Amino acid sequence: QAEDGIRDVERSRGLGDVYKRQMEDYADFKWKIIVIGDPSVGKTTLMLRYTQKKFRELYIPTVGAQISRKIVKIEGYLCSLNIWDIAGQQKFSNIRRLFYEGADAAIIVFDLTNKTSFINSSTWYNDFSSHSDSSFGVLIGNKVDLKKNRIVLQEWGEKLAEKMGFQYFETSAKTGKNVENVFSYLATTIFESISNNR
């Protein structure tokens, strides 16, 4: 049970893959969330931590895009989060923009121990905002558990996120810190915007 009232339906029921697919078919809402950022900042491990409660130490580059789904319940409604982990390598830049289409939100991830990945977050934001109808998202400083290696200050991330109009979070895919909070924030905010427009 998340603090803001989102219920992880999959975890609470221990659902198998077949039942998960059936729930996806009957979901009241389906939202597309794209995860972008430089290679090796932890995009895939963040997604694995949220959807499967796992952490992968070994870096395996994503080819094109990898899609995961998570079913949550908000105010009695079944909501399917379709999370697109999009490859960060330059060679995928042309096809990457096709994946932005129909996105409801973006997660821009940088590595707190890598200043270049933080600087490049602005380029990722411009890329997303130029090729998507959505302007909603979050900026994530990942690997907060690596305190001794940290280079990017929290106030830098907060200022950049404010400039983007995004919310800022610092996470650890390894420990799980703030990972649930990121997706809970995205899901509830999208849900509230839909409710307000009814």
C-alpha positions in Angstrom: 0.0 0.0 0.0 1.6 3.3 -1.1 1.3 6.3 1.2 -0.9 8.3 -1.3 -3.5 5.5 -1.6 -2.3 3.8 -4.7 -2.6 0.0 -4.3 -0.2 -2.3 -6.1 -2.8 -4.8 -7.3 -0.2 -7.2 -8.7 1.8 -7.5 -5.5 -1.3 -7.7 -3.2 -2.8 -10.6 -5.2 0.4 -12.4 -6.2 -0.8 -12.5 -9.8 0.5 -14.8 -12.5 1.5 -13.5 -16.0 -1.8 -14.7 -17.6 -3.9 -12.9 -15.1 -1.8 -9.8 -15.4 -2.5 -9.7 -19.1 -6.2 -10.1 -18.5 -6.1 -7.2 -16.0 -4.3 -5.1 -18.6 -7.2 -5.8 -21.0 -9.7 -4.6 -18.4 -7.8 -1.6 -17.1 -9.9 1.6 -16.9 -6.9 3.7 -17.8 -3.7 3.0 -19.7 -0.9 5.4 -19.6 2.4 5.5 -21.4 5.5 6.6 -19.4 8.8 6.9 -21.1 12.1 6.6 -19.3 15.0 8.5 -21.0 18.6 9.6 -20.2 22.2 8.8 -20.9 23.4 5.2 -21.2 24.3 3.5 -17.8 22.5 6.0 -15.6 20.2 3.2 -14.2 17.0 3.5 -16.3 16.5 -0.2 -16.7 17.4 -1.0 -13.1 14.9 1.6 -11.9 12.2 0.0 -14.0 13.1 -3.5 -12.8 13.0 -2.3 -9.2 9.5 -0.8 -9.6 7.9 -3.6 -11.7 9.7 -6.7 -10.3 11.3 -5.5 -7.0 14.7 -6.6 -8.5 18.1 -4.9 -8.9 20.6 -5.8 -11.6 24.2 -5.1 -10.9 25.5 -5.9 -14.4 25.0 -3.2 -17.1 23.3 -4.5 -20.2 22.5 -1.8 -22.8 18.9 -1.6 -23.9 18.3 -2.1 -27.6 15.7 0.2 -28.9 13.1 0.1 -26.2 12.0 -2.3 -23.5 8.4 -2.2 -22.2 7.2 -3.2 -18.8 3.7 -2.9 -17.3 2.4 -2.3 -13.8 -1.2 -2.5 -12.7 -2.2 -0.2 -9.8 -5.6 0.8 -8.3 -6.4 4.4 -7.7 -9.8 5.3 -6.1 -11.2 1.9 -7.3 -10.0 2.3 -10.9 -7.5 -0.2 -12.5 -4.7 1.8 -14.1 -2.1 0.2 -16.3 1.3 2.0 -16.4 3.1 1.1 -19.6 6.7 2.0 -18.9 9.0 2.4 -22.0 12.7 2.1 -21.1 14.2 3.8 -24.2 17.8 3.2 -25.2 20.2 6.1 -24.6 22.8 5.3 -27.2 23.3 7.9 -29.9 22.8 5.3 -32.6 19.1 5.0 -31.6 18.4 8.7 -31.8 16.3 8.6 -35.0 14.0 5.7 -33.9 13.9 6.9 -30.3 11.7 9.9 -31.2 9.1 7.5 -32.6 8.7 6.0 -29.1 7.8 9.5 -27.7 4.5 9.4 -29.5 1.5 9.1 -27.2 3.5 9.5 -24.0 1.6 10.8 -21.0 4.7 11.5 -19.0 8.5 11.4 -19.1 11.1 10.3 -16.6 14.5 11.8 -17.3 17.2 10.0 -15.4 20.8 11.1 -14.6 23.5 9.6 -12.5 24.4 11.6 -9.4 28.0 10.4 -9.7 28.3 11.5 -13.4 28.1 15.3 -14.0 27.9 14.8 -17.8 24.7 12.8 -17.5 23.3 15.6 -15.5 24.2 18.2 -18.1 22.8 16.1 -20.8 19.4 15.9 -19.0 18.6 19.3 -20.6 19.2 17.8 -24.0 16.9 14.9 -23.2 14.2 17.3 -22.0 14.4 19.3 -25.2 14.3 16.1 -27.3 11.2 14.9 -25.4 9.4 18.3 -25.5 10.1 18.7 -29.2 8.6 15.3 -30.1 5.8 14.8 -27.6 2.4 16.5 -26.9 3.0 16.0 -23.2 5.0 18.4 -21.0 4.6 16.4 -17.8 7.3 14.4 -16.1 9.9 14.0 -13.4 13.7 14.5 -13.2 15.5 11.8 -11.3 19.0 11.8 -9.8 19.7 8.1 -9.5 22.4 6.2 -7.5 21.8 8.3 -4.3 23.3 5.3 -2.4 26.8 6.0 -3.8 27.3 8.9 -1.3 31.1 8.9 -1.5 31.1 9.2 -5.3 28.4 11.8 -5.5 29.2 14.9 -7.7 25.8 16.5 -8.5 24.3 18.4 -5.6 20.6 18.2 -4.7 20.1 21.9 -5.3 21.4 21.5 -8.9 18.8 18.9 -9.6 16.0 20.9 -8.0 16.9 24.0 -10.0 17.0 22.1 -13.3 13.7 20.3 -12.6 12.1 23.7 -11.8 13.3 25.1 -15.0 11.8 22.1 -16.9 8.5 22.4 -14.9 9.2 18.9 -13.5 9.2 17.4 -10.0 12.6 16.3 -8.8 13.4 13.0 -7.0 16.6 11.3 -5.9 16.5 7.5 -6.1 18.4 4.3 -5.6 17.5 1.4 -7.8 19.8 -0.7 -5.5 18.0 0.1 -2.2 14.6 1.0 -3.7 14.7 4.5 -2.1 12.0 6.8 -3.6 11.3 4.5 -6.6 7.7 3.8 -5.5 7.2 7.5 -4.8 8.2 8.5 -8.3 5.6 6.2 -10.0 3.0 7.0 -7.4 3.4 10.7 -8.0 3.2 10.2 -11.8 0.1 7.9 -11.6 -1.9 10.1 -9.2 -1.1 13.3 -11.0 -2.2 11.9 -14.4 -5.3 10.5 -12.7 -6.1 13.8 -11.1 -5.7 15.7 -14.3 -8.1 13.3 -16.0 -10.6 13.6 -13.1 -10.5 17.4 -13.2 -11.2 17.5 -16.9 -14.3 15.3 -16.7 
